Amino acid sequence: MSQNTQFTPKLEAETPGVLQVDSLRHILVHPDLLGEIQKGVEDRLGAKAGEFLYSAGAYWASAIARRLKAASVIDEQELLLLFCSHATEMGWGRWQLEGFSADDKRLMIRVQHSPAAAAYGESDLPVCHLLAGAVSGLAELLLNMPCACNESSCAAQGGPDCLFVAQGQELAGGDGWEW
Ligand SMILES: [Zn+2]
């Protein structure tokens, strides 16, 4: 799938110590910091650590996607391509849209060079909980229903990249889901 939509972040630093990208404050950190935080939380919370990172990722992605959506009139496919371009430009690995189907309620995104996997090192289990949460947040925004995202393979397990599959789950009674 081609990704024609380009996102070019505009870096500004008018105030010393305040880095802005497209008028929003950002910080630049080495991925090792992410790895240290993740391992520190795992040491204390065990498997629950992944849930915290996952929900942080969902918050992060849906906030960005809402901003991108508000900035221009675009359809779901364009929004996903724009988000993938944004995440790639911001250094979160190379995000590629593998597929989105509203009918099947499924979103698949592949990420090469995930900073989470690179920072974590080798693992028997997938480690990119932050990114998995981000893909779930994107799917929930587009499908307007709860979407669980599974990282079906992770570079930390020795694979070439990380594959995220989010699947929407209809709420009982078919009620809409308001953000
Ligand atoms: Zn991964």
Backbone and ligand atoms as CSV (ligand in chain L), in Angstrom:
chain,resi,resn,atom,element,x,y,z
A,1,MET,N,N,0.846,-1.200,0.000
A,1,MET,CA,C,0.000,0.000,0.000
A,1,MET,C,C,0.880,1.248,0.000
A,2,SER,N,N,0.571,2.170,-0.917
A,2,SER,CA,C,1.403,3.363,-0.983
A,2,SER,C,C,1.001,4.341,0.114
A,3,GLN,N,N,1.931,5.131,0.520
A,3,GLN,CA,C,1.645,6.134,1.538
A,3,GLN,C,C,2.037,7.490,0.975
A,4,ASN,N,N,1.080,8.129,0.293
A,4,ASN,CA,C,1.386,9.401,-0.346
A,4,ASN,C,C,1.289,10.566,0.615
A,5,THR,N,N,0.497,10.367,1.672
A,5,THR,CA,C,0.282,11.473,2.587
A,5,THR,C,C,1.555,11.751,3.372
A,6,GLN,N,N,1.996,12.963,3.302
A,6,GLN,CA,C,3.244,13.321,3.995
A,6,GLN,C,C,2.951,14.231,5.173
A,7,PHE,N,N,3.686,14.046,6.205
A,7,PHE,CA,C,3.592,14.917,7.363
A,7,PHE,C,C,4.987,15.458,7.614
A,8,THR,N,N,5.090,16.770,7.651
A,8,THR,CA,C,6.400,17.350,7.906
A,8,THR,C,C,6.358,18.149,9.198
A,9,PRO,N,N,6.941,17.606,10.259
A,9,PRO,CA,C,6.894,18.328,11.529
A,9,PRO,C,C,7.685,19.629,11.463
A,10,LYS,N,N,7.138,20.657,12.064
A,10,LYS,CA,C,7.813,21.951,12.082
A,10,LYS,C,C,8.357,22.176,13.489
A,11,LEU,N,N,9.661,22.210,13.576
A,11,LEU,CA,C,10.295,22.365,14.885
A,11,LEU,C,C,10.545,23.832,15.190
A,12,GLU,N,N,10.172,24.217,16.394
A,12,GLU,CA,C,10.419,25.589,16.824
A,12,GLU,C,C,10.980,25.541,18.239
A,13,ALA,N,N,11.824,26.474,18.568
A,13,ALA,CA,C,12.338,26.558,19.946
A,13,ALA,C,C,12.506,28.025,20.308
A,14,GLU,N,N,11.379,28.758,20.274
A,14,GLU,CA,C,11.449,30.193,20.557
A,14,GLU,C,C,11.730,30.470,22.020
A,15,THR,N,N,11.219,29.607,22.888
A,15,THR,CA,C,11.477,29.754,24.320
A,15,THR,C,C,12.546,28.746,24.713
A,16,PRO,N,N,13.636,29.215,25.321
A,16,PRO,CA,C,14.680,28.255,25.707
A,16,PRO,C,C,14.096,27.141,26.579
A,17,GLY,N,N,14.403,25.909,26.233
A,17,GLY,CA,C,13.923,24.786,27.037
A,17,GLY,C,C,12.533,24.310,26.669
A,18,VAL,N,N,11.903,24.959,25.684
A,18,VAL,CA,C,10.568,24.532,25.265
A,18,VAL,C,C,10.609,24.239,23.762
A,19,LEU,N,N,10.618,22.961,23.423
A,19,LEU,CA,C,10.659,22.547,22.029
A,19,LEU,C,C,9.231,22.342,21.546
A,20,GLN,N,N,8.911,22.978,20.434
A,20,GLN,CA,C,7.552,22.836,19.918
A,20,GLN,C,C,7.573,22.203,18.537
A,21,VAL,N,N,6.641,21.301,18.312
A,21,VAL,CA,C,6.435,20.716,16.991
A,21,VAL,C,C,5.000,21.047,16.623
A,22,ASP,N,N,4.855,21.813,15.553
A,22,ASP,CA,C,3.525,22.264,15.129
A,22,ASP,C,C,2.749,22.863,16.295
A,23,SER,N,N,3.432,23.751,16.995
A,23,SER,CA,C,2.830,24.525,18.090
A,23,SER,C,C,2.473,23.715,19.333
A,24,LEU,N,N,2.879,22.448,19.386
A,24,LEU,CA,C,2.642,21.665,20.592
A,24,LEU,C,C,3.980,21.311,21.229
A,25,ARG,N,N,4.055,21.434,22.545
A,25,ARG,CA,C,5.308,21.136,23.211
A,25,ARG,C,C,5.649,19.648,23.125
A,26,HIS,N,N,6.879,19.355,22.814
A,26,HIS,CA,C,7.384,17.981,22.767
A,26,HIS,C,C,8.707,17.923,23.520
A,27,ILE,N,N,9.147,16.714,23.792
A,27,ILE,CA,C,10.505,16.528,24.302
A,27,ILE,C,C,11.172,15.446,23.463
A,28,LEU,N,N,12.464,15.579,23.310
A,28,LEU,CA,C,13.223,14.544,22.621
A,28,LEU,C,C,13.899,13.685,23.683
A,29,VAL,N,N,13.668,12.391,23.617
A,29,VAL,CA,C,14.328,11.497,24.572
A,29,VAL,C,C,14.955,10.333,23.825
A,30,HIS,N,N,15.963,9.770,24.421
A,30,HIS,CA,C,16.579,8.559,23.871
A,30,HIS,C,C,15.647,7.378,24.167
A,31,PRO,N,N,15.472,6.451,23.214
A,31,PRO,CA,C,14.571,5.316,23.473
A,31,PRO,C,C,14.941,4.509,24.711
A,32,ASP,N,N,16.217,4.538,25.105
A,32,ASP,CA,C,16.606,3.796,26.306
A,32,ASP,C,C,15.823,4.250,27.532
A,33,LEU,N,N,15.434,5.538,27.543
A,33,LEU,CA,C,14.645,6.026,28.674
A,33,LEU,C,C,13.311,5.286,28.735
A,34,LEU,N,N,12.711,5.086,27.547
A,34,LEU,CA,C,11.454,4.340,27.457
A,34,LEU,C,C,11.641,2.913,27.978
A,35,GLY,N,N,12.747,2.290,27.559
A,35,GLY,CA,C,13.039,0.922,28.002
A,35,GLY,C,C,13.228,0.838,29.501
A,36,GLU,N,N,13.925,1.827,30.069
A,36,GLU,CA,C,14.157,1.833,31.522
A,36,GLU,C,C,12.856,2.004,32.280
A,37,ILE,N,N,12.000,2.907,31.793
A,37,ILE,CA,C,10.705,3.115,32.449
A,37,ILE,C,C,9.884,1.826,32.385
A,38,GLN,N,N,9.851,1.207,31.198
A,38,GLN,CA,C,9.058,-0.013,31.031
A,38,GLN,C,C,9.549,-1.135,31.940
A,39,LYS,N,N,10.864,-1.333,31.979
A,39,LYS,CA,C,11.393,-2.417,32.817
A,39,LYS,C,C,11.215,-2.118,34.299
A,40,GLY,N,N,11.337,-0.830,34.658
A,40,GLY,CA,C,11.133,-0.446,36.064
A,40,GLY,C,C,9.708,-0.714,36.506
A,41,VAL,N,N,8.746,-0.387,35.654
A,41,VAL,CA,C,7.337,-0.621,35.997
A,41,VAL,C,C,7.055,-2.131,36.029
A,42,GLU,N,N,7.655,-2.880,35.104
A,42,GLU,CA,C,7.475,-4.346,35.102
A,42,GLU,C,C,8.024,-4.973,36.376
A,43,ASP,N,N,9.168,-4.461,36.852
A,43,ASP,CA,C,9.753,-4.995,38.083
A,43,ASP,C,C,8.778,-4.876,39.244
A,44,ARG,N,N,8.035,-3.765,39.255
A,44,ARG,CA,C,7.142,-3.500,40.382
A,44,ARG,C,C,5.750,-4.093,40.195
A,45,LEU,N,N,5.277,-4.110,38.941
A,45,LEU,CA,C,3.883,-4.499,38.701
A,45,LEU,C,C,3.717,-5.794,37.913
A,46,GLY,N,N,4.803,-6.356,37.413
A,46,GLY,CA,C,4.705,-7.579,36.627
A,46,GLY,C,C,3.931,-7.342,35.342
A,47,ALA,N,N,3.065,-8.311,35.003
A,47,ALA,CA,C,2.349,-8.263,33.717
A,47,ALA,C,C,1.433,-7.047,33.613
A,48,LYS,N,N,1.008,-6.504,34.753
A,48,LYS,CA,C,0.120,-5.335,34.730
A,48,LYS,C,C,0.779,-4.114,34.103
A,49,ALA,N,N,2.103,-4.102,34.098
A,49,ALA,CA,C,2.821,-2.952,33.549
A,49,ALA,C,C,2.389,-2.677,32.117
A,50,GLY,N,N,2.192,-3.748,31.354
A,50,GLY,CA,C,1.799,-3.597,29.956
A,50,GLY,C,C,0.496,-2.834,29.804
A,51,GLU,N,N,-0.420,-3.023,30.755
A,51,GLU,CA,C,-1.727,-2.365,30.664
A,51,GLU,C,C,-1.586,-0.850,30.783
A,52,PHE,N,N,-0.670,-0.419,31.651
A,52,PHE,CA,C,-0.477,1.026,31.827
A,52,PHE,C,C,0.111,1.646,30.560
A,53,LEU,N,N,1.098,0.974,30.001
A,53,LEU,CA,C,1.711,1.478,28.774
A,53,LEU,C,C,0.709,1.468,27.625
A,54,TYR,N,N,-0.090,0.428,27.574
A,54,TYR,CA,C,-1.112,0.280,26.534
A,54,TYR,C,C,-2.116,1.435,26.610
A,55,SER,N,N,-2.599,1.735,27.816
A,55,SER,CA,C,-3.590,2.820,27.890
A,55,SER,C,C,-2.955,4.177,27.619
A,56,ALA,N,N,-1.684,4.338,27.972
A,56,ALA,CA,C,-0.997,5.594,27.645
A,56,ALA,C,C,-0.881,5.733,26.131
A,57,GLY,N,N,-0.581,4.633,25.446
A,57,GLY,CA,C,-0.469,4.651,23.990
A,57,GLY,C,C,-1.793,4.990,23.327
A,58,ALA,N,N,-2.883,4.440,23.874
A,58,ALA,CA,C,-4.214,4.719,23.319
A,58,ALA,C,C,-4.545,6.200,23.458
A,59,TYR,N,N,-4.218,6.766,24.593
A,59,TYR,CA,C,-4.467,8.200,24.830
A,59,TYR,C,C,-3.654,9.039,23.837
A,60,TRP,N,N,-2.391,8.696,23.703
A,60,TRP,CA,C,-1.469,9.415,22.817
A,60,TRP,C,C,-1.993,9.422,21.376
A,61,ALA,N,N,-2.320,8.238,20.865
A,61,ALA,CA,C,-2.723,8.141,19.462
A,61,ALA,C,C,-4.061,8.800,19.197
A,62,SER,N,N,-5.008,8.640,20.113
A,62,SER,CA,C,-6.313,9.224,19.806
A,62,SER,C,C,-6.234,10.743,19.874
A,63,ALA,N,N,-5.384,11.290,20.751
A,63,ALA,CA,C,-5.224,12.751,20.813
A,63,ALA,C,C,-4.623,13.266,19.506
A,64,ILE,N,N,-3.615,12.585,18.988
A,64,ILE,CA,C,-2.994,13.012,17.728
A,64,ILE,C,C,-3.983,12.864,16.575
A,65,ALA,N,N,-4.672,11.727,16.530
A,65,ALA,CA,C,-5.601,11.480,15.423
A,65,ALA,C,C,-6.733,12.508,15.418
A,66,ARG,N,N,-7.211,12.887,16.589
A,66,ARG,CA,C,-8.262,13.912,16.655
A,66,ARG,C,C,-7.740,15.236,16.115
A,67,ARG,N,N,-6.496,15.553,16.459
A,67,ARG,CA,C,-5.904,16.808,15.996
A,67,ARG,C,C,-5.747,16.793,14.465
A,68,LEU,N,N,-5.270,15.676,13.946
A,68,LEU,CA,C,-5.102,15.556,12.491
A,68,LEU,C,C,-6.455,15.653,11.792
A,69,LYS,N,N,-7.455,15.037,12.393
A,69,LYS,CA,C,-8.796,15.023,11.817
A,69,LYS,C,C,-9.387,16.433,11.819
A,70,ALA,N,N,-9.135,17.155,12.909
A,70,ALA,CA,C,-9.692,18.510,13.026
A,70,ALA,C,C,-9.027,19.469,12.044
A,71,ALA,N,N,-7.781,19.157,11.667
A,71,ALA,CA,C,-7.015,20.073,10.814
A,71,ALA,C,C,-7.445,20.001,9.354
A,72,SER,N,N,-8.014,18.892,8.930
A,72,SER,CA,C,-8.423,18.800,7.526
A,72,SER,C,C,-9.551,17.784,7.381
A,73,VAL,N,N,-10.302,17.944,6.316
A,73,VAL,CA,C,-11.405,17.017,6.049
A,73,VAL,C,C,-10.819,15.798,5.328
A,74,ILE,N,N,-10.759,14.711,6.021
A,74,ILE,CA,C,-10.147,13.513,5.443
A,74,ILE,C,C,-10.981,12.296,5.818
A,75,ASP,N,N,-10.883,11.260,4.993
A,75,ASP,CA,C,-11.613,10.039,5.332
A,75,ASP,C,C,-10.741,9.136,6.218
A,76,GLU,N,N,-11.294,7.986,6.568
A,76,GLU,CA,C,-10.610,7.106,7.524
A,76,GLU,C,C,-9.240,6.651,7.016
A,77,GLN,N,N,-9.221,6.274,5.734
A,77,GLN,CA,C,-7.976,5.795,5.144
A,77,GLN,C,C,-6.901,6.890,5.173
A,78,GLU,N,N,-7.312,8.100,4.790
A,78,GLU,CA,C,-6.363,9.219,4.770
A,78,GLU,C,C,-5.881,9.549,6.177
A,79,LEU,N,N,-6.781,9.464,7.128
A,79,LEU,CA,C,-6.403,9.743,8.517
A,79,LEU,C,C,-5.358,8.731,8.996
A,80,LEU,N,N,-5.572,7.463,8.651
A,80,LEU,CA,C,-4.619,6.426,9.063
A,80,LEU,C,C,-3.262,6.638,8.398
A,81,LEU,N,N,-3.282,6.980,7.107
A,81,LEU,CA,C,-2.015,7.218,6.405
A,81,LEU,C,C,-1.297,8.432,6.987
A,82,LEU,N,N,-2.081,9.449,7.331
A,82,LEU,CA,C,-1.495,10.650,7.915
A,82,LEU,C,C,-0.898,10.340,9.293
A,83,PHE,N,N,-1.610,9.530,10.067
A,83,PHE,CA,C,-1.086,9.161,11.381
A,83,PHE,C,C,0.202,8.350,11.228
A,84,CYS,N,N,0.205,7.392,10.299
A,84,CYS,CA,C,1.402,6.569,10.080
A,84,CYS,C,C,2.575,7.451,9.669
A,85,SER,N,N,2.294,8.425,8.809
A,85,SER,CA,C,3.336,9.350,8.371
A,85,SER,C,C,3.843,10.175,9.552
A,86,HIS,N,N,2.903,10.646,10.375
A,86,HIS,CA,C,3.248,11.443,11.555
A,86,HIS,C,C,4.147,10.631,12.505
A,87,ALA,N,N,3.698,9.419,12.838
A,87,ALA,CA,C,4.461,8.589,13.778
A,87,ALA,C,C,5.853,8.282,13.223
A,88,THR,N,N,5.924,8.035,11.914
A,88,THR,CA,C,7.207,7.732,11.278
A,88,THR,C,C,8.133,8.942,11.341
A,89,GLU,N,N,7.580,10.122,10.985
A,89,GLU,CA,C,8.394,11.344,10.999
A,89,GLU,C,C,8.872,11.683,12.408
A,90,MET,N,N,8.073,11.308,13.417
A,90,MET,CA,C,8.431,11.637,14.796
A,90,MET,C,C,9.381,10.607,15.405
A,91,GLY,N,N,9.753,9.604,14.622
A,91,GLY,CA,C,10.773,8.665,15.083
A,91,GLY,C,C,10.261,7.438,15.807
A,92,TRP,N,N,8.947,7.178,15.675
A,92,TRP,CA,C,8.375,6.008,16.365
A,92,TRP,C,C,8.448,4.752,15.511
A,93,GLY,N,N,9.480,4.629,14.706
A,93,GLY,CA,C,9.613,3.504,13.794
A,93,GLY,C,C,8.934,3.840,12.476
A,94,ARG,N,N,9.000,2.915,11.530
A,94,ARG,CA,C,8.348,3.150,10.240
A,94,ARG,C,C,6.972,2.484,10.246
A,95,TRP,N,N,5.945,3.309,10.343
A,95,TRP,CA,C,4.576,2.810,10.450
A,95,TRP,C,C,3.989,2.606,9.058
A,96,GLN,N,N,3.426,1.429,8.831
A,96,GLN,CA,C,2.797,1.133,7.550
A,96,GLN,C,C,1.397,0.569,7.783
A,97,LEU,N,N,0.458,1.151,7.077
A,97,LEU,CA,C,-0.919,0.671,7.176
A,97,LEU,C,C,-1.048,-0.619,6.377
A,98,GLU,N,N,-1.335,-1.713,7.058
A,98,GLU,CA,C,-1.486,-3.010,6.379
A,98,GLU,C,C,-2.916,-3.229,5.917
A,99,GLY,N,N,-3.864,-2.659,6.652
A,99,GLY,CA,C,-5.249,-2.816,6.237
A,99,GLY,C,C,-6.204,-2.249,7.266
A,100,PHE,N,N,-7.297,-1.717,6.765
A,100,PHE,CA,C,-8.369,-1.256,7.646
A,100,PHE,C,C,-9.693,-1.627,6.999
A,101,SER,N,N,-10.554,-2.285,7.750
A,101,SER,CA,C,-11.870,-2.636,7.240
A,101,SER,C,C,-12.912,-2.307,8.289
A,102,ALA,N,N,-13.788,-1.353,7.955
A,102,ALA,CA,C,-14.875,-1.018,8.878
A,102,ALA,C,C,-15.846,-2.194,8.973
A,103,ASP,N,N,-16.015,-2.916,7.856
A,103,ASP,CA,C,-16.936,-4.058,7.870
A,103,ASP,C,C,-16.430,-5.169,8.788
A,104,ASP,N,N,-15.140,-5.452,8.698
A,104,ASP,CA,C,-14.557,-6.506,9.550
A,104,ASP,C,C,-14.150,-5.970,10.927
A,105,LYS,N,N,-14.267,-4.652,11.092
A,105,LYS,CA,C,-13.897,-3.986,12.358
A,105,LYS,C,C,-12.445,-4.301,12.729
A,106,ARG,N,N,-11.566,-4.186,11.741
A,106,ARG,CA,C,-10.174,-4.572,11.986
A,106,ARG,C,C,-9.209,-3.541,11.417
A,107,LEU,N,N,-8.172,-3.273,12.188
A,107,LEU,CA,C,-7.087,-2.390,11.740
A,107,LEU,C,C,-5.765,-3.125,11.944
A,108,MET,N,N,-4.945,-3.140,10.896
A,108,MET,CA,C,-3.631,-3.788,11.004
A,108,MET,C,C,-2.552,-2.786,10.630
A,109,ILE,N,N,-1.575,-2.642,11.501
A,109,ILE,CA,C,-0.455,-1.734,11.241
A,109,ILE,C,C,0.855,-2.472,11.521
A,110,ARG,N,N,1.800,-2.304,10.603
A,110,ARG,CA,C,3.120,-2.915,10.771
A,110,ARG,C,C,4.121,-1.807,11.080
A,111,VAL,N,N,5.000,-2.052,12.028
A,111,VAL,CA,C,5.999,-1.047,12.407
A,111,VAL,C,C,7.388,-1.668,12.338
A,112,GLN,N,N,8.229,-1.067,11.493
A,112,GLN,CA,C,9.638,-1.476,11.458
A,112,GLN,C,C,10.413,-0.546,12.388
A,113,HIS,N,N,11.433,-1.060,12.999
A,113,HIS,CA,C,12.325,-0.266,13.851
A,113,HIS,C,C,11.584,0.341,15.045
A,114,SER,N,N,10.708,-0.424,15.665
A,114,SER,CA,C,9.997,0.085,16.843
A,114,SER,C,C,11.004,0.515,17.916
A,115,PRO,N,N,10.898,1.759,18.405
A,115,PRO,CA,C,11.831,2.193,19.450
A,115,PRO,C,C,11.634,1.410,20.748
A,116,ALA,N,N,10.399,0.958,20.975
A,116,ALA,CA,C,10.127,0.190,22.201
A,116,ALA,C,C,10.851,-1.151,22.157
A,117,ALA,N,N,10.802,-1.827,20.993
A,117,ALA,CA,C,11.486,-3.118,20.860
A,117,ALA,C,C,12.999,-2.929,20.918
A,118,ALA,N,N,13.479,-1.868,20.249
A,118,ALA,CA,C,14.930,-1.621,20.233
A,118,ALA,C,C,15.449,-1.335,21.638
A,119,ALA,N,N,14.672,-0.578,22.411
A,119,ALA,CA,C,15.124,-0.200,23.751
A,119,ALA,C,C,15.036,-1.369,24.726
A,120,TYR,N,N,14.071,-2.258,24.486
A,120,TYR,CA,C,13.837,-3.344,25.445
A,120,TYR,C,C,14.854,-4.467,25.307
A,121,GLY,N,N,15.221,-4.763,24.085
A,121,GLY,CA,C,16.113,-5.906,23.865
A,121,GLY,C,C,15.305,-7.177,23.634
A,122,GLU,N,N,15.968,-8.322,23.660
A,122,GLU,CA,C,15.300,-9.582,23.332
A,122,GLU,C,C,14.260,-9.956,24.380
A,123,SER,N,N,13.183,-10.568,23.879
A,123,SER,CA,C,12.113,-10.983,24.794
A,123,SER,C,C,11.359,-12.159,24.185
A,124,ASP,N,N,10.840,-13.036,25.033
A,124,ASP,CA,C,10.011,-14.140,24.537
A,124,ASP,C,C,8.629,-13.654,24.130
A,125,LEU,N,N,8.189,-12.559,24.745
A,125,LEU,CA,C,6.847,-12.021,24.486
A,125,LEU,C,C,6.962,-10.653,23.831
A,126,PRO,N,N,5.902,-10.224,23.112
A,126,PRO,CA,C,5.918,-8.872,22.538
A,126,PRO,C,C,6.075,-7.822,23.637
A,127,VAL,N,N,6.747,-6.733,23.306
A,127,VAL,CA,C,7.038,-5.722,24.330
A,127,VAL,C,C,6.513,-4.319,23.984
A,128,CYS,N,N,5.953,-4.158,22.780
A,128,CYS,CA,C,5.577,-2.794,22.352
A,128,CYS,C,C,4.165,-2.429,22.799
A,129,HIS,N,N,3.957,-2.444,24.108
A,129,HIS,CA,C,2.610,-2.198,24.652
A,129,HIS,C,C,2.126,-0.779,24.337
A,130,LEU,N,N,3.057,0.172,24.366
A,130,LEU,CA,C,2.699,1.560,24.081
A,130,LEU,C,C,2.161,1.683,22.646
A,131,LEU,N,N,2.817,1.022,21.714
A,131,LEU,CA,C,2.397,1.085,20.313
A,131,LEU,C,C,1.109,0.291,20.096
A,132,ALA,N,N,0.988,-0.849,20.775
A,132,ALA,CA,C,-0.249,-1.638,20.655
A,132,ALA,C,C,-1.437,-0.807,21.143
A,133,GLY,N,N,-1.228,-0.081,22.247
A,133,GLY,CA,C,-2.288,0.787,22.755
A,133,GLY,C,C,-2.619,1.884,21.755
A,134,ALA,N,N,-1.591,2.406,21.096
A,134,ALA,CA,C,-1.808,3.464,20.102
A,134,ALA,C,C,-2.683,2.948,18.958
A,135,VAL,N,N,-2.400,1.737,18.490
A,135,VAL,CA,C,-3.195,1.172,17.393
A,135,VAL,C,C,-4.632,0.919,17.861
A,136,SER,N,N,-4.789,0.495,19.112
A,136,SER,CA,C,-6.151,0.304,19.630
A,136,SER,C,C,-6.881,1.642,19.713
A,137,GLY,N,N,-6.178,2.705,20.133
A,137,GLY,CA,C,-6.795,4.026,20.224
A,137,GLY,C,C,-7.250,4.528,18.861
A,138,LEU,N,N,-6.425,4.284,17.838
A,138,LEU,CA,C,-6.783,4.670,16.471
A,138,LEU,C,C,-8.036,3.913,16.007
A,139,ALA,N,N,-8.028,2.607,16.252
A,139,ALA,CA,C,-9.158,1.775,15.815
A,139,ALA,C,C,-10.434,2.193,16.540
A,140,GLU,N,N,-10.329,2.503,17.823
A,140,GLU,CA,C,-11.519,2.895,18.578
A,140,GLU,C,C,-12.085,4.209,18.075
A,141,LEU,N,N,-11.190,5.118,17.710
A,141,LEU,CA,C,-11.634,6.408,17.189
A,141,LEU,C,C,-12.367,6.225,15.854
A,142,LEU,N,N,-11.841,5.358,15.005
A,142,LEU,CA,C,-12.421,5.170,13.676
A,142,LEU,C,C,-13.680,4.306,13.700
A,143,LEU,N,N,-13.696,3.314,14.580
A,143,LEU,CA,C,-14.820,2.370,14.581
A,143,LEU,C,C,-15.876,2.706,15.630
A,144,ASN,N,N,-15.504,3.619,16.550
A,144,ASN,CA,C,-16.436,4.040,17.589
A,144,ASN,C,C,-16.943,2.872,18.424
A,145,MET,N,N,-16.025,2.010,18.791
A,145,MET,CA,C,-16.362,0.873,19.649
A,145,MET,C,C,-15.070,0.399,20.329
A,146,PRO,N,N,-15.180,-0.338,21.425
A,146,PRO,CA,C,-13.963,-0.851,22.059
A,146,PRO,C,C,-13.186,-1.745,21.093
A,147,CYS,N,N,-11.885,-1.566,21.032
A,147,CYS,CA,C,-11.047,-2.369,20.136
A,147,CYS,C,C,-9.822,-2.845,20.911
A,148,ALA,N,N,-9.659,-4.151,21.001
A,148,ALA,CA,C,-8.466,-4.705,21.642
A,148,ALA,C,C,-7.397,-4.897,20.582
A,149,CYS,N,N,-6.174,-4.484,20.890
A,149,CYS,CA,C,-5.090,-4.656,19.928
A,149,CYS,C,C,-4.081,-5.678,20.442
A,150,ASN,N,N,-3.762,-6.606,19.576
A,150,ASN,CA,C,-2.787,-7.634,19.901
A,150,ASN,C,C,-1.541,-7.423,19.039
A,151,GLU,N,N,-0.379,-7.455,19.676
A,151,GLU,CA,C,0.857,-7.410,18.882
A,151,GLU,C,C,1.186,-8.850,18.526
A,152,SER,N,N,0.875,-9.241,17.288
A,152,SER,CA,C,0.959,-10.663,16.942
A,152,SER,C,C,2.387,-11.131,16.726
A,153,SER,N,N,3.293,-10.212,16.379
A,153,SER,CA,C,4.715,-10.560,16.367
A,153,SER,C,C,5.503,-9.295,16.657
A,154,CYS,N,N,6.623,-9.451,17.330
A,154,CYS,CA,C,7.394,-8.297,17.795
A,154,CYS,C,C,8.866,-8.473,17.425
A,155,ALA,N,N,9.484,-7.376,17.039
A,155,ALA,CA,C,10.903,-7.434,16.696
A,155,ALA,C,C,11.745,-7.900,17.879
A,156,ALA,N,N,11.251,-7.654,19.104
A,156,ALA,CA,C,11.993,-8.107,20.294
A,156,ALA,C,C,12.041,-9.632,20.379
A,157,GLN,N,N,11.127,-10.299,19.647
A,157,GLN,CA,C,11.114,-11.769,19.616
A,157,GLN,C,C,12.004,-12.302,18.494
A,158,GLY,N,N,12.650,-11.400,17.786
A,158,GLY,CA,C,13.576,-11.828,16.742
A,158,GLY,C,C,13.052,-11.646,15.332
A,159,GLY,N,N,11.812,-11.172,15.195
A,159,GLY,CA,C,11.233,-10.966,13.866
A,159,GLY,C,C,11.761,-9.695,13.222
A,160,PRO,N,N,11.390,-9.476,11.940
A,160,PRO,CA,C,11.883,-8.294,11.229
A,160,PRO,C,C,11.170,-7.005,11.636
A,161,ASP,N,N,9.956,-7.128,12.175
A,161,ASP,CA,C,9.188,-5.935,12.525
A,161,ASP,C,C,8.114,-6.322,13.543
A,162,CYS,N,N,7.240,-5.387,13.833
A,162,CYS,CA,C,6.156,-5.623,14.791
A,162,CYS,C,C,4.829,-5.469,14.062
A,163,LEU,N,N,3.918,-6.392,14.290
A,163,LEU,CA,C,2.615,-6.348,13.628
A,163,LEU,C,C,1.509,-6.215,14.680
A,164,PHE,N,N,0.669,-5.201,14.477
A,164,PHE,CA,C,-0.396,-4.912,15.442
A,164,PHE,C,C,-1.748,-5.123,14.764
A,165,VAL,N,N,-2.602,-5.880,15.420
A,165,VAL,CA,C,-3.937,-6.154,14.880
A,165,VAL,C,C,-4.975,-5.743,15.919
A,166,ALA,N,N,-5.759,-4.724,15.577
A,166,ALA,CA,C,-6.824,-4.278,16.481
A,166,ALA,C,C,-8.155,-4.771,15.945
A,167,GLN,N,N,-8.955,-5.305,16.848
A,167,GLN,CA,C,-10.248,-5.876,16.456
A,167,GLN,C,C,-11.348,-5.230,17.291
A,168,GLY,N,N,-12.342,-4.679,16.609
A,168,GLY,CA,C,-13.453,-4.046,17.318
A,168,GLY,C,C,-14.393,-5.073,17.906
A,169,GLN,N,N,-14.957,-4.720,19.038
A,169,GLN,CA,C,-15.921,-5.606,19.693
A,169,GLN,C,C,-17.216,-4.847,19.916
A,170,GLU,N,N,-18.291,-5.338,19.275
A,170,GLU,CA,C,-19.602,-4.715,19.437
A,170,GLU,C,C,-20.018,-4.747,20.897
A,171,LEU,N,N,-20.594,-3.637,21.350
A,171,LEU,CA,C,-21.125,-3.623,22.705
A,171,LEU,C,C,-22.474,-4.337,22.708
A,172,ALA,N,N,-22.766,-5.008,23.804
A,172,ALA,CA,C,-24.057,-5.676,23.921
A,172,ALA,C,C,-25.173,-4.635,23.774
A,173,GLY,N,N,-26.177,-4.976,22.978
A,173,GLY,CA,C,-27.297,-4.042,22.792
A,173,GLY,C,C,-27.082,-3.096,21.637
A,174,GLY,N,N,-25.868,-3.091,21.077
A,174,GLY,CA,C,-25.594,-2.265,19.905
A,174,GLY,C,C,-25.589,-0.774,20.170
A,175,ASP,N,N,-25.424,-0.371,21.418
A,175,ASP,CA,C,-25.399,1.069,21.720
A,175,ASP,C,C,-24.155,1.700,21.139
A,176,GLY,N,N,-24.290,2.942,20.723
A,176,GLY,CA,C,-23.127,3.685,20.250
A,176,GLY,C,C,-22.171,3.952,21.406
A,177,TRP,N,N,-20.971,4.300,21.038
A,177,TRP,CA,C,-19.941,4.491,22.041
A,177,TRP,C,C,-19.413,5.894,21.896
A,178,GLU,N,N,-19.675,6.704,22.912
A,178,GLU,CA,C,-19.288,8.108,22.794
A,178,GLU,C,C,-17.951,8.365,23.458
A,179,TRP,N,N,-17.082,9.111,22.767
A,179,TRP,CA,C,-15.809,9.518,23.361
A,179,TRP,C,C,-16.023,10.762,24.171
L,1,ZN,ZN,ZN,7.222,-4.911,19.023
